[in-house]
Amino acid sequence: MLMEIICIVVSFLLFEFSYPGFAAKSAVEIIHLPVLICMIILTIPVLLRRGVFKDFLRAFQLFRKDYSCSFSKLRYTLDVVEMMQKQVLCAGCIVSFQGVFSIMERMSDWALVGPHLAVAFLAIFYSAIFELLLLPLQLEAKRRIVEYMEKEDEKE
């Protein structure tokens, strides 16, 4: 997961320095708190309501080599991570559509179209970043399940 975070930061910095006209000020503007808060509101309460937040946190513990748990917990962790992947993508679409609707309301003022379009695309951008961070969790859970099944086959 650390590698994915580093890759995201490096790719953003590379884009910032190589793209003509991309000011350093734009790097700060890429963090839009209302969009992030909307996406969190659309994802985290689902985990809390279903009571699977600790199962989601278990996915992060799977990166520790010494961590072990039962097959059913591994399977449930994988299900929760896959649910979160879908939830993040849906949240990004919803928040993005909110931005598009805001653009449609203000079509008469063309000066506002660009900033609102940027906010709409930020939601999609955040969804992609969150998905990039969730993919290694999914892969690690699947890897642990395969290892568990291989150990069971060796016992037989």
N, C-alpha and C positions, 0 to 999 in steps of 0.2 A: 504494500500500500504506500509506503514511503516513496518508492520508485515512481509510482503514478503521480503523486503530488509534486515531486521534483520535475517530472516531465511536463506537467501542466504549467508550472511556473517558468521553466526554461523556454517552453514554446511561446508563452505569452511575452516573455522578455525579448526573445528573438524577433517576434513579430513587431514588437514596439520599436526596436532599433532598426529594423530593416524596411518597414513600411513607410514610404514618404508621406510626410504630413501628420504622422501619428505622434502627437505631443506627449510628453511625460505626464501632463495633466490628465490625459485620457486613462492612464493606468489607475488613477484614483477613482475616476468616474465609472469604472467597470463594476465597482461595488455599489449596488443599489439596494439599500436596506429594505424598502417596502417590498420589492420583488422577493428578496430572500425570506422576509417574514411571511409573506403570503405562501411561499412554497413550504415553509416549515409548518404553517398552520394546516396545510393540506396533507402533510405526511406524518408528522410526529403524533398527533392525536389518534390516528388510526392504530399506531403501535400500542399506545396506552389504553385505548378502548378495548382492543382485543386481548390485552394482557400479554403481548409478545415482545415487549421492549427488552426484557432480559434475554430472550432468545436471540434478538437482533444483536445485543451486546456480546453474546456468546460467539458470534461469527468473528468478532475481532480477536477473541481469545484463541481461536483456532490457529492463528499465526504463531503462537508459542508452541515450540516443538514438544514441550513436556505436558501440554494440556491434553487431557483425554476425557471422553464422555461416551455415553451409550449411543448405539446406532439410532435409536428413536430420537434422541436429542439432536444428533447430527442431521437426520432427515428433516426434523422440524425446523432447525436452524436454516437449512437450505431453502425450505418453503418460505420462511419469513424473509430471507434476503431476496428471493425472487419476487415476493409480494412487494417489497420495498422498491425494487427496480421498476416495477409497473406503476407503483404509486408515484414515484419521482417523475416518471415520464408523463403521467396524466396530470400531475400538478404543474409541470412546465407548460403543457398544452393549455390548461385552464388559465394560468396567469398570462400566457402569451395572448390568448383570445381576449382577455380583459384589456390588454394593451391595444389590440386591434380595434376593439369596440370603442375605446377612448379616442383612437385616431378617427374613426368614422364620425364620432360626435363633433370633431373639430376640423372637419375637412375644409371649412371656409377659411380657416387661418393656417396657411401653408407653413408658417414659421414653426408651428407646433407639431406638424406631422413628423418631421425628422426625429426630434427627441422622443416622441411617443413610440415611433417605430423602433428606435433603439431600445427602449424599455421592453417592448414586446419581444425583440430578439434576445434580450438578456435572459428572459425566462427560459428560452430554449437552450441558450448557452449554459446556464446553471444546471439544467437537467442533464445536459451532456457531461458536464464535469462530475455531477453526483453519480451518474451512471458509470463513468470511468473509475470512480472510487468504489462502487459496489461490485463491479465485475470481479476484482480479485477475491472479494469475500465469497462470491458464488463459486469461483473456481476452487478456492481452498476447501470449502464445504464439500464440494463434489469429490475432490481428491481424497479427503478424509473418509468419505463414504466408500470409495473404491478400495482404499487401504483396509478398512474395516472388513469389507466383504472378502478381500484376498486372505486376510488372517483367518476368517471363518472357514474358507475353502481349505487352507493349509491344515486346520485342526481336523477336518474330516478325512 
